[in-house]
Amino acid sequence: MDWQAGLFLASVLVLPVLTAITFHEAAHGYVAARCGDDTAWRLGRVTFNPLKHIDPLGTVLVPALMFFTTSFLFGWAKPVPVDFRRLNRPRTDMVWVAAAGPAVNLALALVAGLLLHIVPHLPEFLADWAGANLQIAILINVILAMFNLIPLPPLDGGRIAVGLLPDVLAVPLARLERVGLFLLIGILFIVPLVGSQLGQNWSILPWLLDVPVDIVGNLILVMTGHGAG
């Protein structure tokens, strides 16, 4: 990739990524406040200001390094603080709080799909850039939603599962919250690295995400009048 193509790609990635993570985190805080815990609200985290949600390491440095060194992009935002003990109905409301982030990302993907219909009517110099932004917005939001729905705490899917499963399954799953981040790092980085040293492709994430991302992405394209991708 030459520097001009890299610069264009970076320019059409920034807006969709910042929008996706900002709305995702703000949604968690908003639903938590509606359900009784105003911790995020008091800390100013229920906002569409991306600066409030940017983690210097996870949102800027790690994605930037990966963008220029690998074909895989990964990062994270500053998590919105939620005190689940303060929720009106802790177990049930935890499901709604956790589901709010992925739900907003899917809504953003639908909005981007609808806005694609405007692109042909834009000036030529703007149409390519806007079209790329919107197409990437669909992909980024679907990936973010599907990734966060993996049923492993501290991901949203793990917390949803803890809230829905019977105690015999929910309790041991909830205990993974403390080590879930380390498990994710192992799944995303260490296992593929070991596999590559052995000449094997042990990348687990594509196996987990490729099918659901394709299905949901194509469904959004159909729903917004573009046909399957």
C-alpha positions, 0 to 999 in steps of 0.5 A: 500500500503506497502512502497516498492509499494509506492516507485515504484509508486512514481518513475514511476509517477515523470518522466511522471508528470514532462514531462507532465507539462513541455511540457504543459507550454512550449507549451503555451509560444512558441505559444504565442511568435509565435503569438506576445507576447514574455513575457514567452520567455524573462522570460526563460519559453519557455524551457524543463527544469522542474525546470522553471515550478515547483511550490513548492506548487502545483507541489511538496507539494500538490501532495505529501500530496495527494499521501500519504493521498488520492486516488485522485491526483491533482496539478498545475505548475507555469503558463506561463505568457501571455499578451493577449493584445500583441498577433497579433490577441488577440481573435483568437491567445488566442485560439491557445495559450490555445489549445497548452498545451492540444495538446502537452499533447495528442501528448506526450500520442501518443509518449508514446503509440508508445514507449510501443512497445519497452518495450518487447525488454528491459532487464527484470529489466528495462522493468517493470519500463519503461512499468509502466512509459509509461502507466502512461504517457499516462494516466497522459497526457490524464487526463491533457489534458481533465481537462484543456479543461473544459470550465471554465477560467482560464483553457485552455478550458475556454479561448478557449471557450471565443475566439470561442463563440459569445460576448453575451456568451464570455463576461460573461464567460471571467468575471469568470477568476477572480473567476475561481480558487475558483470555481475549488477549490469548485468543486474539494474539498469543494463540495465532502467534504460536500457530504462526511459529509452527506454520499453522493458522490458529487465528480464532477470531475469523472463525468466530466472526466471519459468518455472523458478520457476513450474515448481518452485513448482508441483512443490513444491505438488503434492509437498506435497499442495496441487495446482498453484498 
